[in-house]
Amino acid sequence: MFNEKPEQYYHYAVTEYEQEELSKAIKILEEGIKLYHEETDLLNLLGLCHHLLCHFEKAKGYWHQSVSLQKEDNEAQKYLALYKSEGFHRLEEAYKEAEKFQAKREYKKAISIYNTLFQNNTSLVGIPLKMAQCYLEDKAYKEAKEYAEITLLMDKSNEEAEKVLRALEFFKIGKKKRGVTLGAIILALAMATGFLVNYYQLQKRYAEEKSAYEKVLEELSQKAMVAEEERRALAEALEKEKEKDESPVEEEKAPVEDLIEEEPVEEEPLEETPEQPIEEEVLFTEGEMEVFRMGLTSFNEEAYEDAKDAFLFVKNHGDIDSYVSEAVFFLAATYRMLEELDKAMENYELYRSSYKGANYYEEVLYYYGLLLNQEGELLKAQEVLLELQEERPNSIYNNSVVQEILEETP
């Protein structure tokens, strides 16, 4: 859909970045560098996104790769210089120490360090995410929900934060509408902790980061508009071709002479195989990323029929693997909400077999196993849930419900 041009990958990624969609920006950039691994702009922005998510080693890796391709006039040089500073070394060491406490299940010690880091580094999305995970494991569900929502305000499609909120559903913690802005949340935190000055510095830094891309966006906007028009024209042409193919064609009749000369031959009647109903599909003229975003919006607003149409379209026509796999997951979840359980299980099985180890793998195994058990398929449910225990032994979904199903006798 990007006409195989690196600037279009960059354009769409910057758009997502500016809308606090870091995870989506990363997916676009990763798809881009598969084709254009020597594009320094893609590598630099990918490193920056990983930095904000506290993936420091990945960030350094992408920036070093960028510098190896272009040593002069490269923003990556500045980023790497920052990583060599004493201030960053203290930050990185403290973050690693908190991760060690978290791994040892000493959650209060980990939270204490993460909290101090977040007060001084409010642009780092990875810190409130870690706090949400620690609070969840420590059974402090109210705080887990609060920090998961803060994470989602800073990275609206952060899958790990969404996992925390979905896990909280089992503890009767209701979701709150996310109508608060990121600025309001960070301002409240800054005022509460005495770091108001840091908040204004953060706002200034955000403005500087965005302005760095404005010139590039201005140059690319016209190209993007042209590409959009080309795509719409192609979609219209395909629709017309489809209508043409579906128009009835009159069958040719055999000449009367042929019918008279041929002796009728009795044939055994063939068993008729009932045709599988083909689900009617809604066609979209928008690109798969936009349609996927529309689907998520509809899903969150509980407009499940609209969500189903969008996810089904991305599943059947998408070109970007990461979007297709997520469309399959959310399509299964949508069918579950619509109580079309056979279709939900069909898509869970598709995700399980085709996207093993992907972002929603453990959730798929969990919900699929519960559905199978609910539908009376105990042995299959145990097979799926055993896979969850073996492949993801530390998953938050390995709970008492899973254990009870595994211990049940057929």
N, C-alpha and C positions, 0 to 999 in steps of 0.2 A: 504493500500500500504506500510505501515511501518512494516508489520509482527507483529504488536502489541508489539513492543519493544520501551521502553521509550528513549533509546539512539538514536534511529533513528529520533524521533521527535526532539530531541535536536540537532542532527547533521544538519538536514534540517533548523531548526530555526537559528542556528549559521551561516550557509551559507547565509541565507537571511539577517541576521544582518550585516554581513561583506560586503554585497553588497549594503548597505544603503537602505534596504527594511524592515524598522522597522514594518510597518503595516502588512506585510506578515508574518514576524517572530511572531508577536503577535497572528495571526490567527492559526498558526501551534502549538504554545505553548498552546493556549487555548484548542485546540482539544486534545493535549497530556495530559493536567492535568484533563480532563474529565475522562480519563482512569487511569491515574497514579497521583492521587492528593497528594501523599506523596513523589513525586520525587522533592527533593530540588533544583537540577540543573535546572529543568524546571521552578520552582517557582522563583528562583533568576534571571534568564535571562528574564522572563516575567516582573518582577518588574523593571529591568534595562530599558527595552524597554519602559515601561509606564513612567518611570522617564524622559527619553529623550523627550517624547511627552508631558511632563508637566502634566501628570496624577499622581500627587504626592500622593494622597490618595490611589489610586489603587496600586502604587508601594509599599507604606508602608504596605498595607494589605497583599500583596504576600510575602514580606520579613518577616513579623511577622509570617505568616503561616509557612514559611520555618524554622524559628528559633524554633517554637513550636515543629517541628518534629526532628530537629537536632541542639542542642545548641552549641556543640563544633565544631571547625574547619569548620565554615560556613561563606561564604562571606557575607551573608545577615547581619551578626552582624556588619560588617564594614559599610555597606550601611546605616543601621539604626543609627549608631553612627554619621555618616555624617549629617543625617537629624536632629540630636539633636544640631548641631553646631549653633553658633550665625549667621554665614554667611548664612546658609541655611534658618534660620528663617526670616532674612531680605529679602531674595529672595522670599520666599513663601508669605510673607505679601504684598510685592510690587506687585507680580503677582495677588493676590486676589484683591488688590485695583484697578488694571487696569481692571480686569474682571468686577468689579462693575461699573466703568465708561462706559465700553462697553455695559453692560446691560441697562444703563440709556441713551444710545445713545450719550454719550459725547465722541465721537470718538477721537477727537484731544487730549484730556487729556489721554485717554487710550493709544493711539499711542506713546505719549511722554514717558510714563512709560515703555511700551513694548520695545521701542527703546533703552532706557538706559539699561534695563535688557539684551537685546540681545548683546549689545556691550561687556558686561562682562560675558556672558554665551552663547557663539556662538555654543555650541554643543546641545543646547536645541531646538529641532525641533518645539515644540509647540509655541514658541514665534513668529517667522516669519509667522506662520499660522494665529495666532491671528491678527497680523498686516495686513495681506492680507484681512482678513474678515472685519476689521475696515475700511480699505481704500475702500473696495467695498461698504459698507454701506454708507460711506461718499462721494461716487461718485468720488473718486480719482482713476480712473480706471487704469491709467498707473502704479501707485504705487502698486495697488492691484495685477496686473499681475506680477510685479517684485518680490514681496514677496511670491506670490504663487509659482513661479518658483524656488525661493530659497528653499522653503519648499520641493519641489519635488526633488531637488538635494540632499537633506539630507534624504528624505524618498520617494523613487521613485514612490511608489504606494499609496501615501497619498490621501485618498478619499475626504477629506474635501478641500484640495488644488485643486484637480481636479474639484470639484464643483464650486470653485471660477472661474477657467478658463472657464468652460462651461457657467457660468453665464455671463462672459465677452463677449462671442460670440454674445450676443444680443446687445452689445454696440459697435460692429465692432472693437473689440480689437483682432487683429490677433495673433495666437500662434507663438512663436518663437522656433526654434529648440533648444533643450536642449543639445548643444554640449559642454557646459562649464562644467568643473569639480567642485565638491563641494569645493575643495581646492582653486581653483581660485576665486570663489565667496567670500568665507570667507576671503581670503587674501585681496581682494579688499575692503571689508567692514572694515577689521582691519586697513588697511592703511588709508582709508578715515576718520576714527574716532580716529586714534591715539592709537589703541589697538593692535599693531603688536606683542607685547610680548605675549598677550593673545592668539593670533593665534598659535604661536609656542608651547605654553603650551597645547593648544587643540590638535595639531598634536601629541605631545608626549603622551597625555592621550589616544588618539585613538590607538596608537601603543601598549601601555600597555594593553588596554582592549582586543585587538586582540590576543596578545601573550598569554593571559591567557587561550585562547581556543585552541591554536595550538596543545598542547600536546593531548588534548582530541580528536581533529579532526584526528590526526595521528592514534590514537588507533581505531577510529571508521571508518576510510576510507575503510579499508579492508572489514569490515562487510557491509558497504553500497554498495560496489562493488558486493559482493556476492548477496545481496538482489536485486540489479539491474539485475544481470544475471538471477536470479530466475524469476523475473517479465517478462523479455523478453522471456524466455523460455515458461512461461505460456501463454503469448500473442500469440506466434507462435503456440502453441498447440491449443489454441482456434480458431485461424485462420484456421488451418487444419481441425478442427472439423466442422467449418462452411462450408468449401468447400465440405466436405464429405456429410453434410446434404443437400447441395444444388444440389448434383449430381442427375441426373434423375433416377427414379426408374420405371422399367417396370411394368405396371399394370397386375395383375393376371386376366386371362380370366376364366369366368365361364365354367364349363363342358357343352358340347353340349347337353347332356341329360337334364340337368336342364332347358336349354333354350327352348327345345321342349315341356316339360311337363307343363311349366307355361303359363297361359293365359295372354296375354298382357293386362294391366290395363291402361286405359286412365286417365291421371291425368291433373288437371288444371295447365297450365303453371304458374310458380312462377315469380313474378315481380323481375327483376334483379336489384340489388342495385349496383350502380357504385362504384367500389373500389376507396378508397382514395389513391392518389399517395403517395408512401413512398419515402421520400427524401433519395437519396443515401448518405451513410455515409462513411467518410474516417476513417479508423482505425489507431490508433497511438500505437507505442510500448512504448513510454515514459509515465511517470507517470502523473497524472492529474495536478499537480502543474506546471510541465515543459510544458505540452500542453497549460495550461492556459496562462503561460508567453509567449509562442509562439504566441498565439492568440492576446494578448495585443500588442506585437511587430508588428504583421501584421496589426492590427487595426490602430495603430499610424502611420504606413507607408502607410496607405490607400490601403493595399492589402486585400480588404474586402472578397474576395472569400476564401483566406487562413484563415482569421480570423474566418469566418463562420464555416469552417471545424473543427477548434480547439475548438471553444466554443460549438458547437453541440456535440462533443465527450465528453467534460467535463460535459455538461448538462445530457447526457444519461448514462454515465458510472462513473461519479465522486462519491466518497465516503465521501468527506469532505464537509459538508453543506455550509460553507462560500464560498468555491470555486464554488460549483454548483449554488448558488444563483447569484453570480457575473457573472457566465457564461451565465445565463438566461438574465441578464440585458444587457451584452455586445452583446449577440446574437441578441436581439431585436434592439439595436442600429445599429448593422451591417446590419441587414435586412432593416432598415430605410435608411441607406446610399446606399444600393443596390436597393432602391425603391421597395422592395418586402413588401409592406405595410401591407398586410393581415397577413404575418408571423410575422412582427414586432409587430402588435397589439396582436396577439396570445400570444407572449412571454411576452409582457407588462402585459397582463391580468393574465398570469401564475405567474409572479412576484408579482403582486398586491394581488392575492388571497393566494399565498403560503408563501410569505416572507414579510408580513405586518410589517412595522416598521424597516425593515433591512436598510442597509447602503444607498441604492439607492431608497428607497421607494418614497420620495417626487419627485425625478426626473422622476421616472416611471409614477407617477400620472400626472405630467406636460406634458411630451412628449406624453403619451397615450391620454390624453385629447385633445391636439392639433391635433393629428392624427385623432381621432374620428370626431372632428369638421371639419377637412379638407375633410374627406370622407362623410360628410353630415349626420353623426349620432349625431345630436345636443343634444338630450335628454341624450344619454349615455355619451357624452362629459361633459355635465353639471353635471351629477352624479359623474363622476370621479374627476372633478375639484372642486366640492363642498367638496368631501372627502379630497382633498388637503388642502382647507381652514380650514376645521374643525380639521383635524388631525395634520396639520403643519401650524398653524396660523402665525408663525414668519418666515416662509420659504422665501428665496430670490426669489422663483418661484411664489409667490403670487403677480403677477404684473398686470399692466393695461390690458394686453392681456387676462389673466384669467378672470378678472372682466367683460370685454366686452362680453366674451362668456357666462358667467353666467347671464348677464342681457339681453341677446338676447331672443326674443320671438319665440317659435317654429312655 
